[in-house]
């Protein structure tokens, strides 16, 4: 190789890296907001004492603590937010050279604020105080169509504007306000995944800022000054006010540690949320916004998913089996009664020439049904029988299962959709999840009936699902096959196959590559354990829950094969720690409206306050099934 050619090759390899390094350095230097260490517990308590005194009508004095003498860039502000029954009553911004001075300035504004003046003594005592100390600013890109997707870090950075015409004070939207007001992650990355979004709704943000500044929205552009993004040191009063205020990240304090007790309690809290959101007719409040309380009405037509109805009821039956909490039984039976009504009213029944009776679950007025509704309905009915030994739902479960067998092809695959009016199955469309759900339903029916036809059909379905990935990159790319691995573990007492375990280990490794580990992102410790594509796209909680359900089944399969993976168990417990933090608890519900009855809920993501029944189902199911792994971890730690 000539020297010139060697130099050319070296340039090809090194120049792009050097250019990238220069760009990263430039972006880091210009855009990164450098923040000081967070205030300690005593300093936070001193700030809160001053503000609490002001709220309850006592004369506030400047908080005294060495950390509070820290200089504030741009004089802060220290923003004190007052929440009552989950709603923001008022926010008082105080500016000063130091944290102590800005805190006292905020406290001085309490007496003059009309919304605070309207609060009675009992309301003032019940109100919760949250504080944001603005500790750093940085520039923001609002105009470039691509760069504005990453204009600010969701939930950690707020949006502000200063130099307003007329010498108006700066207007700020706090980091948690950005998602409480629905301003974040609203631009879908792809039409295939409309729920995964990025970016900021700048138009809506401008309207809010204009209203707060008292400027007509149509004059905002001519009077707005310089936009900026900022970071805060945020904290909220603890439920026990004698304890130090809780440091917040993305509006949440640290969650409880992972233990058998915390996982069991969190799973029961999730179940109680679902029970409290089950209508008298056996239909769930399908989705709800924790910030506004807006929710679907189970008694009226509206958005609903029967597969998710059945999957949610399956979870309630599962946790009933594992905890024997008697308050779960009646709601489960109420949801079953609704399923049975739909079978009887939907016209999805027939008798084959040999006398076999078939039935499927179809929603009222629907012409088509899908395999998922019936499969998860069977899983729920069988799970309840496992929990109680009560066989009264078995005849219905058998008719539903016979329909699934009728929909299964000779190669083990399934037809997924069925026209109830014409009684013709659709051989063209394949949907996510449904085949794995059917394999699980067949496995559970074998368990409660002993009928080997169901076991053989489940094995055949699993073989087809796993063998489908037998192509060049099949071991590197996977779909959402969590039900496949849950099914493989469910049928393990009848049949264990190495290829199923190998597939599920590959799937677990694939998901593990997207799992944020402790230390991966030093600025984002609150996301450790989540499953995410990039720190710019907020991780959704449902995949973390469903992936964990599957990975627990993979771990248990490994135990059955005599080779459990301790590394996988540790990763599962790290994700469960992340999920414990995401769930609504008494120490993080300050911005959850009372009428939402939000305790135990699991929102869509750290920056999306919408709750849907399947979010709670998957996460709480992972929690209750994770109790066994936490017990193993504790026992192993004790032995060491």
Buried (B, 14 or more C-beta within 10 A) or exposed (E): EEEEEEEEEEEEEEEEEEEEEEEEEEEEEEBEBEBBEBBBEEBBBBBBBBBBBBBBEEEBEBBEBEBBEBEBBBBBBBBBBBBBEBBBBBBBBBBBEBBBBBBBBBBEBBEEBEEBEEBEEEBBEEBBBBBBBBBBBBEBBBEEEEEBBBBBBBBBBBBBBBEBEEEBEBBBBBBBBBBBBBBBBEEBBEEEEEBBBBBBBBEEBBEBBBEBBEBEEEEBEEBBEEBBBBBBBBBBBBBEBEEBBBBBBBBBBBBBEBBBEBBBBBBBBBBBBBBBBBBEEBBBBBBBBBBBBEBBEBEEEEEBBBBBBBBBBBBBBBBBBBBEEEEBBEBBBBBBEBBBBBBEEBBBBBEEEEEBEBBBBBBEEBEBBBBBBBBBBBBBBBBBBBBBEEEEBBEBBBBBBBBBBBBBEEEBBBBBBBEBEEEEBEEEEBEEBBBBBBBBBBBBBBBBBEBEBBBBBBBBBBBBBBBBBEEEEBBEEBEBBBBBBBBBBBBBEBBBBEBBBEBBBBBBBBBBEBBBEEEEBEEBEBBBBBBBEEBEBBBBBBBBBBBBBBBBBBBBBBBBBEEBBEEBBEBBBBBBBBBBBBBBBEBBBBBBBEEBBBBBBBBBBBBBBBBBBBBBBBBBBBBBBBBBBBEBBEEEEEEE
